[in-house]
Amino acid sequence: MSGAIRGARILTPDESIDTGTVVFDDEGRITYAGPATEVPPGAEITEASGLTLAPGFIDLHVHGGGGFSLATKDSSEIESYARWVTSRGVTGFLATIFASDFDEALAFVGAAGYVSDWQPEGGAAILGINLEGPFVNPKRRGALPKAWVRAPSPAELAALSNASDGSIKLMTLAPELPGAEELQQSALEDWITVAVGHTDATYEEARTAFGAGASHVTHAYNGMRPFHHRDPGPVLAAIDSPHVTLELIADGVHLHPATVRAIVRAAGSDRIALVSDAVPPAGSDGGVFRVGDQDATLTGDRVLLPDGAIAGGAATMGGIVRNVVEWGAGSLAEAVRMASTVPARVLGLSDRKGRLAPGFDADLVALDNNLNVAMTWAGGRLVFAGAEHFN
């Protein structure tokens, strides 16, 4: 059934319409987005006065939430997460995977690949797999299990890609490792976007990787050589490479608000992808999940290993978008661009996702005056509407 949303402020996010109407057809595509107008006869109407309507969020880097893990042998758990995460304004995501060992990884990517490029009934679209490692620098592995880290191997990447049925869309690589250049080319030939991350690369080594086709940075400043005024490292190399996008975890734990403001100013909102890096306990008051042979515990706003290392995020995308606005790192339109438009471009989906415009998928989020998620539509279907609003 076709539908229409009336009375909301609309962010396309290229323009803002104070009181507008969005109409979508029975195939879940937007047919009109603009000033208030008559809606087609028979359309199911949702009144959204007092809300701001924007493109749904796309999370490129997430491990789970709501008690559900995306690194699992059970595809139905990924489907359950896809239904839960719409309450956080997310309409599409990459299942981000690391494992305790290579055999486990083959099983995990197989389960995620089975449900990739698919939208469960009532859920967000599962857009593919983000492979976090294993070809990373052990010195900068962070919370990644020690047994997961491996030397670059095109054959092993091919095995993971085959097990996923070609669903790996993004992978993290430390470009300074021996064999990394060959592996990067293998990934690019397999249409996998290469992200520099979990790396001790110098500025020059990172610039070389970006010059050879790497185009993304995994959670900037986390799990990598830090900035020094005489050794600026991979983040400044990315900022100096105009085709590169940078992930930011704007949760106040992984990055200080001032750091977020500085990176957004330096790179511009068109090159920032907001991500959650959320783990299974995210969205709850507490919990434990397994990282290799250790337990990570959610306490307050932090998920930590026993040695105090950060082991993923507790915030979800709705709260991260609000943080960016409240910290003065960007306007709401810019925050939406970083949470939706840029991630869609990273995935090569700019022709149908990440904008509120005719011809695009009707993946939408409605935010209240406090920037909490009030409603979410996925493929033109209202999949979340709650009296309570979530972060």
N, C-alpha and C positions, 0 to 999 in steps of 0.2 A: 504494500500500500504506500502511496506517496504521502509525504508529510510536509509540514511547515512549522517554523518557529517564529513567533511574533513578539515584538515589543522590546527585544534585547538591544543593548549596544553591541555592535558588530565590529570585530577586529579581523581584517582580512589576511595578514596583519599589515598590509601596505597602506591601508587607510582605516579610519574610524568613522562609523556611522552611528550617530547617537541613538536613534530608534529605527530599527530595521526589520527586515523580513528575510528569512532563508527558506527556500523551497527545495525539496529533493524528490526524485522520482522513486518508483517502486524497485529500482535496481540499486538504490543507495547512492546516487550521484546528484550533486547539487545542480539545480537548473536555474536558480536565481539567488542572488545575495546582494541586497541593496536597500534603499529607502523603503519604508512601509508601503506595501502594495496589496492588492487583492490576491488571495490564494486560490489555487485551482479547486473546483468543486470536488468534494469527496476526500480531500487531503486531511490527514489526521493532524490537528493543530495543537501545538504546545505553546502556552502563554509563558513568556520569559521576561516580563517587565522587571526592571531592577537588576538584571543579570547582564554580564558581559559574555558574549559568545565568541569563541576563538577556535582555530583548528586544534584537534586533539593532539595530545603530547605523544611523541615517539621517543622511547627510551632505548638508546643504542647499547647501553652497558648496564645490565641488571641480572642479578643471580637468583632473585626470588623475592618473596614478600608474603605477608598474610599467613605465614606458616608453610608456604609452598616453595619448593626448590625447583630451579630450572636445570640443575645438574642432577639428573635423575634417569633411571632406567625405565621409568613409568611415564609414558606420554600423557596419560590422563592427568597427572599432576601438573604438567605444563598447561593443559587446557583449563584446569581449575584456577591456576594463577591468572590466566588470560581473562577469566570472568571476574576474579577479585579485583584486578588492578584497574578496571574501569572506574572504580570508586575514587581513584586517585587521578582521574582525568586522562589516563593513558589509553590510546586507541591502537597502538602498534608498538612492538618491541622486538629486540633481538635476544634470544635466549643465550646468555653469556656463560661460558662453560670453562672450567678447569677441573682437574681430577687428581686423584691420589696416585695414579699411574696410567700408563698408556692404554692398557687393556680396558680399564674403567672408562677412559675417555672415549674409546671406540663405542662402548655401549651408550654413553651419554649422548654423543652426537647422533647416534642412530635413533635414539628416542626423540630427540629434538628435530631431527630431519624428517621424521615420520609425520610430524604435525606442522612443519614449516610451510610458508606460503599459503596459509589457511587461516580462516577466521571462525573460531568456534561460535556456536549459537550463544548470543548474549555476551560475547567476550571481545577483547582486543585482538587485532591481527598478529599472528606469529610470523614475523617477517624474515626469519632465518636465524643463523647462529653467529655469535661473536665468540671467537676462540681466543681466550686470554692465555697466551702461551701456546705450547710449552717451550718455544724457542726464544727464551729470554735469559737475561744475565742473572746467574745465581746471586750475585752481590746485591741485586735490586729486585729480588723476587717478592719482597714484602710478605704478605700472608699466603702466597702461593705455596703449596706443599713442595718440599725439597725434591721428592721423588717425581714430581710432575715436570720439573725443569730438564730440558734436553738440548743437545747441540742441534743446530739447524740441519734439517734433513728433508730434501724434496720428496723422498720416498715416503717418509712418515706423514708429511702433510698430505700427500696423495691418498694414503690409507685413511686418514681422518676425513678427507673430502669425500672419498668413495663411501665410507660408512655413513656419512650424513646425507647421501644421495645428492651431493652438490649444493647443500644448503648453507655452507659457510660463506658468509657475506663480508666478514671483517675479522682480522686476526692481528694480534700483537706480536711484534718482533723487536729484538734488540739488534740494531744494525751493525754494532761494532763486533759482533761475534764472528769467528771464522766460518765461512760458508753462508753468512746471512745474505750477501748480495745475490747469490745463486737462488737461494730460497725465495727471496723477495720477487725475483723475476718469475719463478714458478707459480707463486701465488697470484701475481698480476695476470699471468697467462690463463689462470683458472678463474678469472674475474672476481678475485677476492681482494678487497680493499686492505691495504697494509697500513697498520698503525704503529708508530714508534712508541714503545713503552717498556716498562720494567727493564730499564736500560741505563748503562753507565756511559752512553755515548757523549763525546764532546760535541761542542757546537759544530765543528767541521765535519765530524762523522755523521751527525744528524742531517746537516745540509746535503751531504753526499747522498744519503738515503732518500731525502725528499726530491733531490734532483733526478734520481733514478725511478721515481714513481710512487714512493710512499706518500700518503696524502692525509694522514690523520694522526692524532696524538692520543694515546690512552691516558685517561685521568691526569691531566697536566699537573706537574710538580709532585705527584705521588708515584712512588716506585721508580724514581729516576734521579740522575745526577742533578743536584740542586744548582740554583743560580749563584754565581760568584762574579764579581765585577771584572775579573781577569779570566774567568772560565765560565762563559754565560750558559753553556749547556743546551739541551735539546729544546726547551720551551722557547728560548729566544731564536733558535734556529727555525722553529716552526713559524713564529711570528714574522720572521724575515722571508718566509716562503709563501707567497700570496695564495697558492692553491691549497694550502694545508688548513684543515680544521682541527680545533682543539677541544677535547672533552673537559668540562669543568663540573666538579661535584660541589655545588654551592650549598653545602649543608652546615657550614660553620665548624665542622670537625676536620674534614680533609683539607679545607682551604680557609684562611682568614678572609673575612669580607673585604678587606683592603686589597688582598691579592686578587680576588674576583674582579673588583673594580678596575684594577690595573690591567689585567689581561684583556678584559672587554674593551677598555680604552685603546689598548695597543693593537689588538687584532681586529676589533669591530664585531658587532653582533652578527654579521653575515658569515663569520668564520668560527663561531662558538657553538658547540653542541652541549647543552645541559644534559647531564646524565645523573642517575641516582646511585649506581653501583650497589643497589640495595640487595640485602641478603634475606634468607627466609624469615627471620624474626621481625623484619621491618614492618611497620604498621601495627605493631603490638607493644605492650608495655614492658616486655622482657622476653628472654628466650635464649636458647643455646642451639648452635648448629655446628656440624662437624667440618673442619678444614684439615684434610689429610688425617694425621693421627692426633690432632688436637681439637679441643672444644673452644669455639668463640662464643662469647657471652654478650648479649645486649643488656646494657645497664644505662638507663637514661637515654642520652642521644648518641652513645658510642657502642660500637661492636668491637671487642678487643680479644686478642689471644692472651694466654696466660702471661706472656712476656711484655704485654702492653702494646703490641703492634696492632694497628688498625686493620680490621678484617672485613672491610665492606661497609656499606652505608645503612643507616637506620631510617633516614628520611626517604620519602617518595617524591615523585615529580611535582605534585601539587604544591608541596611545601617548598621545594627548591625554586619553583617559579616565583612564589611569593617572596622568598628570601632575596632574590635578585632585585625585585622592585623595592622592598623595604630597605635594603642596603644601599640603594642609590646606584647600583651597577647597571641599571637599564630601566627604561619605561616598560609598562606592561606589554606594549606592542613589541618591543625589542626582546623581552623575556619570552614571549610566545614564539617569536622568530627563532630564538635559540633552542627552544624546547620542541619545535615542530618543523618549521620550514627548513632549517639547516640539517637536522637529522634526515629528513626526507631526501634532501639533495645528496647527502653522503651515501645513501642507499640506492641512488639512481631512480628515485620515485617522484621527482619534482613535477612530473606531468600529471600526477593524480593524487598526491598527498601533500600535506603541509601548508595548504592554503584554503581559505574559505572563499571559493570562487566557482562559477559555473564550470561544469565538466570535471570537477574534483570529487573525490569520495566524500560522502557526508559523514566524516569523522570529526566530531565536534565536542567541545567542552564548554560548559556554562559556569562562570565564576561569580560568586556573590561579591558584595562590597568589601569584604575582608579578604578577597582573593582565595576563598576556599572553594573546593569543587562542589557544585550544586547538582549538576546533571551532566551526563555523558551520552553521546550518540556514537555508535560504531556502524558504519555502513548504512546510515539512515535509520537505524533502530535505536530507540531509547533503551540503553542498557544499564543506566544507573540514574536514580533519582531518589535522594534521601532527605529526610527532615534534618538529619545530622550531616554536617559537612566535614570532609576529611582533608588531611595534609598530604 
